[in-house]
Amino acid sequence: MKKLTVVIFVFAMSVTSTFANNEDKLKKKGSEVRTEVVKLLGNYDRNLDTSLNTQVSFIINRKNEIVVLSVDSKNQSLVSYVKRKLNYKKIKVSTLNYMKVYKLPLKVKRV
């Protein structure tokens, strides 16, 4: 009986540590994607009355290209800018899941 409790305790600790280590990889993956997207977007050169908050939904295809699904904004100029800058551009992050929908919050500040 004593050995059984020790085995269960060791199993529980190993499972917990496995899931705990997985979160760091997900955060790193997310920050790499964000860095690449910001680099591809560059500076938005249009004059804005206010700062804009939007969300970009995209997938990564088998060729490591970003495919923009939607840009949640009422500003059509911003929507076309984001699609033009990101759609079918190669991304250099190798640890991504293909064909998974990613959602990235985006804030465009007024200059």
N, C-alpha and C positions, 0 to 999 in steps of 0.2 A: 504494500500500500504506500509506503514511504517513497519507493522508487517511482511509482506512478505519479505522485504529486510533483516530484522533481522533474520528471519528463514533461508533464503538462506545463509547469512553470517555465522550463527552458524553451518549449515550443512557443508559448505565448510571448516571451521576450524576443525571440527571433522574428516572429511575425510582426510585432510592433516596431522593431528597429528597421525592418525591411520597408514598411510603409512610411516610416519617418524619413528615411533616406530618399525615397522616391519624390517627395515634395520639393526638395532642393533642385532636383533635375528639372522638374516642371517649371519652377521659377526661372532657372537659368535659360531654359528653352524659350520661355516667354519674353525674357529681356533681350535675347539674341534676335528674335523675330521683330520686336519693337525697334531695336537699333537699326536693323536692315530697312524696315519700312520708313522710318524717319529719314534715313539717308537717301532713299529713293524719292521721297516726297520733296525734299529740299525746302525752299522758302516759298510761301504763297505770296505772290507779288501783287495781288489785287488789293485795292483799298477797301477796308471793312469799316462799317459804322460801329459795330460791337464785336467782342470776341465770340467765336462760335464753338459749340460743343457738338460733336457728332460721333457716330459709331460706324466703323467700317467692318463689314462681314466679308470674309474671303476664305478661299481654300487654296491648298498647295497641290498642284497636279504632279504627275510622275516625272515631269521634266524639271521639277523644282521651280516652277513658275507660279506667281501669284495670280489667281483668278478672282477678281472682285465680284462679289455677289450683290452687295448693296452698300449704299452710303446713306445713312439716315440724316438728311439735312434738307431744309427747304431752299437753301441757297444753291441754285442750279449751277452757278459758276464753280462753286466748291466741289460739287458732285462730279462735274466733268473733269475738273483738275485732278482730283484723286484717282478717278478711273484712268485718265490719260497717263498719269505718272506711275501707277502701280500695275495696271492690267497687263498680264503676260510678261512681266519683268522677272528675270531670274533672281532667286534669293540664295544666299550662300550658307544656309543653316541646314546641317545634315541630320539633325535629330528630330525632325518633324514627322508627324503622322500625315500621310497623304490622304487627300479627299476628306479631311475633317474640317468642319466649319470653325474658323477662328473669328473672334470678335475683338476688335481693338478700339478702345475709346481714343478719340482724337480731339485735341483742343487747338483751335487756330486763334492766335492772339492778334488783336488789333495793334498796328504799329503806329 
